[in-house]
């Protein structure tokens, strides 16, 4: 009596392994967000931004990995977009809101209102079916509260300025200005990605020297102004794209 052994489809197995590895990589963002939350409870701002920075890196590259691994085709029972949005809300919104509340980055008595407003308004961002434009820009402020709070930390801004910026960003959530996604937007991608690397390097450097105890413009002027310039680059690019008139599509002539 012979046994019929089922042959293992090795290419299919490799494809599934790669797809699940990408999902695990994406899910690691939730762990990093939790570690950032623990760092907040321990009062360690530098460690908070270290974990949030890693979470930002994971979110920046997992989409590219997912497309290469064809996760939608290989693991159709797992919605990677939903997974990504859940983790993004946690790391981009909930943890930064807690940071605003815990460290009193807004005037005394406004901590709860500011944090609650950030979390409530950002729900619209993730529920907005038109969050991305046809050319892969974000439409409306894309709930980048981790970056906003990082700017508060590096610039050491006054609490009243912070709450004004928070109010402005909440308002901009509902105004369809365009915000660049450095990895997805095709236009100037060859420049946007290096500028992102420069911005990330400068951010890590400045957080490491601790803006709470260091006068960054005086003691770290080169890195500080590189960070400012790279930040303004993305602000300027977003404003330029928001107000640039769309070119009409060329009609193809009939043969």
Secondary structure, DSSP 8 states (H G I E B T S, - for coil): ---------HHHHHHHHHHHHHHHHHHHHHHHHHHHHHHHHTT-HHHHHHHHHHHHHHHHHHHHHHHHHTHHHH-TTS-HHHHHHHHHIIIIIIHHHHHHHHTT-S-TT-HHHHHHHHHHHHHHHHH-TTSB-TTS-EES----HHHHHHHHHHHT--HHHHHHHHHHHHHHTTS--EE--TTT--TTHHHHHHHHHHHHHHHHHHHHT-TTTS-HHHHSHHHHHHHHHHHHHHHHHHHHHHHS-----------
